[in-house]
Amino acid sequence: MGLAFGLYFVYLFAETFYLDNTVFDESKVYVYINEGDEFSDLLTSITPLLKSTSSFRIAAQKKGYSKRVKSGKFLILKGSNNNEIINTLRGKSMTVRVTFNNQERIENLAGRVAEQIAPDSVSLLKVFLDPKFLAANGFSKENALGMYLPNSYDFFWNTTAENFRHKMWKSYQKFWSDNRISKAAELGLQPLDVMSLAAIVQRETQKIDERKRVAGVYINRLKRKMMLQADPTVIYAMKLKLRNFDTIIKRVLYKDLTINSPYNTYRYNGLPPGPISMPDISSINAVLSAEQHSYLYFVANPKNPGYHLFAKNGSEHNRNKKIYTNWLDNNRVYR
């Protein structure tokens, strides 16, 4: 009788700690534990992955894990026993690759990042626009997007919103080396000016090999104190006024040029208050290495899609513009 009881307890011990307790078909699954989650929250999320929730609960209590749940992203392999699962959940959270680019507004960035790490978009946006942080580091609500350089970054999944911002600030400082700051100064620009101008250049042309020439046009205009007259800034101003950034605007009309907004570079001189989108590194470098030429105008070239016709004076530009507007009318592009 004693032997039977002994064998039974040996089996219970083995079942509790050392028998396969996974029920999923995949070779591996990820478990996400949010900051502040308790053991009961973990049980709810992990139950569909387990053969026996009760044995997992007992093992967690025996190992003291049920009272010390930690947040993070964890990898569970098929065939794992409770001992292995708990040791994994006790270990270091996995890192995730956070990627973002081409975000139009700081709100879009917060939403994109929230898809990849634990903090939600509301908490991220609150940290991104924290007035004390912005003021202490030379940013404003309008140009805050300029601090975030599009790239891929490694983070612990359960990183805080503050830690995410801190790493982005350090990345921004590293990017703006003495060499880049010097190049910007030679153009009469500060780093955030470069970010705003790079955003315009990127919106004007998707052709990377043309961006230096387009940047050169705007540098020439800034030096002559001419208005930039950049259509993408008008489109941004229109979306801002409509409070609808999903609107697709294919053509800027003359009436649109009158919209009263500091982003409308047909009405206000100089650069807009901040970037109209997140410029990529090629656009930033295009501004810093802007082509030196005498062009002051450009318009889309319908005979070479994606590229532009450049002009040194108004009469040349009007001829080029006529070619483009005729093409728009012939193709019934009205808005």
Steps between C-alpha positions, in 0.01 A plus 500: 500500500780740592677424174185584305465833678866571439471427130187716484676798655796451270259510205329814633839667544604405147168613355519829685853588398647279230235370256416683178228752580458671162198454277576732205594364156766758411867440580498809721264768629550838663350599833452870572465617859406864554641722772283460808354163398441259786520121496127474433545714186779272383286190559227644281737566210709181529219247561433438124866399465501242782381141536450553871447842654472349849843334485651826376335686787635254755850513351496880498395508864765247602773697322377832641432641152130567555589788735775648281364528146713722275399673180652438159497289185597136546553206263343165594611193304268213415558209737602721793417385851378728777847534648638619166206732437531666841878536467443667163240739642738584783780581257586805297235644274566457129585797283290602201604683187308829488478647152338821378529739207300749295268595787306815421438619855620431852161337563564253218840420645350426841250263340767324294731449798212380721447213255847369583563554874292488817417871561181614327478793259345732761787458747758527221347818361483654847873437545586616146324833562603550862548880519788479751698257284436700182601831658810354667630359172410776255186350346141614466173315450519588130850369434512210750473249216842616380668322791402154378726364228346223288686176550480164680581491871522220756292540817379279778131448426407630845709816475331810634389793286761713675778253421393487137517880477836504677653260249359703210648818649840334532475375142412851382799648684732238354368559148556874524876475516726805487547434128128503423440805719783678318350414160163635614661821627667555163150503351377739767291228664462336839443121527124540544492731196666224301236252619218731389658565162583131449134414559398741223766365263384144562137590431600681183689207345512129563806479275799483734740603223306826451474607862828691511390711204158571654669585830725741311196686367366556850840601635523759219156631592583524869822688425308749282227526765247382244193306612552127471162452329505126560177323409547224763480763775167621358369144499608459863330828592180385328499168685568680827208733439270211406632295794516209261843367408351211303388742228672438167576823311649448156494859378545834675268768361559875498230549765687263730801731502306755706442277802611684812742265671862535613558180300394671177831608347313696234383741772773482761870548437763254612460146621179368660482458880606137475533201268195417287604135521784286625792536254720201437878511527549541123288815504688644798832431331366648175441831677841491669662431161263712291601544137643842423326648195298804389155339488219674684198310370390149410186321391412136433619364168214302341737354240724354771267389784635565848753758383476878452572779256725767653519869414723794589241773451129563486461488123670160476289374788175620343579306183573188701192553712280525191625160385404351833159666541402399146586143590288522816203636307534244223504223758210653698696537822297763681561429868 
